[in-house]
């Protein structure tokens, strides 16, 4: 909840009193941020109730909700102490595991093997762009088809919009008129 007069967001507000839950005070970066926030509240004269882990534990002692406090937060793989864990791993170890766990796939366009995210179908942007190109018939074949059928029927046969086919013919005519 945004706090008026302070560039901060409180955890919640109860009866015109802001409540802040202090969680990871043992980590330096968190502690520094907490001290800045505390100073800002005091300078602005904002009423704040600071709830520390021991108080939370006492408040929930009679509750059926089970609380688990983890004093040490370290990566399960490399042992680095950090508060920024992803599935018990630091970001570096998580990304390393994520990149190596990706199964090899075949590019839809060129057929080469590559390793990447599950949803990716192409090994590179150039293969993706090549997949977007149309396989146009040569100019003579296209002219013959257009002399036999209307432009919208030929466009449907080629799997393009009639406007796309019209613009292709127009560009070809313009290129033929201009000398190189």
Protein Blocks (a to p, Z undefined) as FASTA:
>chain_A
ZZehiacddfbdcehiacdddfklmbmklmmmmmmmmmmmmmnopacddddfklmmmmmm
mpmbdcdddfbacdfklopacfbdgehiafklmmmmmmmmpccdddfklopacdddfklc
bfbfklmmmmmpccdddfklmmmmmmmpcfklmmmmnopafklmmmmmmmmmmmmmpcZZ
